[in-house]
Amino acid sequence: MELTLYELYQKMLREMEPTGWWPAESKAEIIIGAFMIQNTTQANAERAVANFRKHTAFDPDQIRALPLETMQEYVRPAGFCQPTSD
C-alpha cells in the first residue's frame, strides 16, 4: 500500500489521535517555538517564547517592528547570541 505523506499523517491522526506534543495557543506561537527550540533545551525555548508572548502577543506586525537589539534580548534565552564583528 502506498500513501502520500498527507495520507499517512491523516491515517496516524485517526489511529493515534492528536498528541498535543507542541503545546501552543496559536500558529504564531508554534512557529516561534519551533525556531527557538533549534538551539537549546525545551525550558530555554519556553523562556524565549514567553518573551514574545509577553511583549508582542505573537502579533506579526509587532514582531516585525521590534528593534534588532530588542529581538536579540527576547531570543537570548534560546541560545541565540548577538553576532560578533571580526
C-alpha positions as CSV (number, residue, x, y, z in Angstrom):
1,M,0.0,0.0,0.0
2,E,1.4,3.4,-1.0
3,L,0.4,6.5,0.8
4,T,1.3,10.2,0.3
5,L,2.8,11.9,3.3
6,Y,-0.5,13.7,3.9
7,E,-2.5,10.5,3.7
8,L,0.0,8.9,6.2
9,Y,-0.5,11.9,8.5
10,Q,-4.3,11.6,8.3
11,K,-4.1,7.8,9.0
12,M,-1.9,8.3,12.0
13,L,-4.1,11.1,13.3
14,R,-7.2,8.9,13.1
15,E,-5.4,6.0,14.8
16,M,-3.4,7.8,17.4
17,E,-5.5,11.0,17.9
18,P,-3.9,14.4,18.4
19,T,-0.9,14.2,20.7
20,G,-0.6,17.8,21.8
21,W,3.1,17.4,21.5
22,W,3.7,21.1,20.9
23,P,1.5,23.0,23.3
24,A,0.6,26.4,21.9
25,E,-2.4,28.6,21.7
26,S,-1.8,29.9,18.2
27,K,0.0,29.1,14.9
28,A,2.4,32.0,15.5
29,E,3.4,30.6,18.9
30,I,4.1,27.2,17.3
31,I,6.3,28.9,14.6
32,I,8.2,30.9,17.1
33,G,8.6,27.9,19.4
34,A,9.9,25.8,16.5
35,F,12.6,28.4,15.8
36,M,13.6,28.8,19.4
37,I,13.9,25.0,20.2
38,Q,16.5,24.6,17.4
39,N,19.4,25.7,19.5
40,T,18.6,24.9,23.1
41,T,16.5,22.9,25.6
42,Q,12.8,23.0,25.9
43,A,13.0,25.1,29.1
44,N,15.1,27.8,27.5
45,A,13.0,27.8,24.3
46,E,9.9,28.3,26.5
47,R,11.6,31.3,28.1
48,A,12.3,32.9,24.7
49,V,8.7,32.2,23.6
50,A,7.4,33.7,26.8
51,N,9.3,36.9,25.9
52,F,7.4,37.1,22.6
53,R,4.1,36.3,24.3
54,K,4.5,39.0,26.9
55,H,5.8,41.8,24.7
56,T,4.1,41.1,21.3
57,A,1.3,38.6,21.9
58,F,2.7,36.9,18.8
59,D,1.4,39.7,16.6
60,P,3.5,39.6,13.4
61,D,3.3,43.4,12.9
62,Q,4.6,44.0,16.5
63,I,7.4,41.4,16.0
64,R,8.4,43.0,12.7
65,A,8.6,46.4,14.4
66,L,10.9,45.2,17.1
67,P,14.3,46.9,17.1
68,L,17.2,44.4,16.4
69,E,18.5,44.9,20.0
70,T,15.1,44.0,21.5
71,M,14.7,41.0,19.3
72,Q,18.2,39.8,20.4
73,E,17.2,40.2,24.0
74,Y,14.0,38.2,23.5
75,V,15.8,35.2,21.8
76,R,18.8,35.2,24.0
77,P,17.4,32.6,26.4
78,A,17.2,30.2,23.5
79,G,20.9,30.4,22.9
80,F,20.9,32.8,20.0
81,C,23.6,35.4,20.6
82,Q,24.4,38.7,19.1
83,P,26.9,38.2,16.3
84,T,30.3,39.5,16.9
85,S,32.2,41.5,14.4
86,D,35.7,40.3,13.4
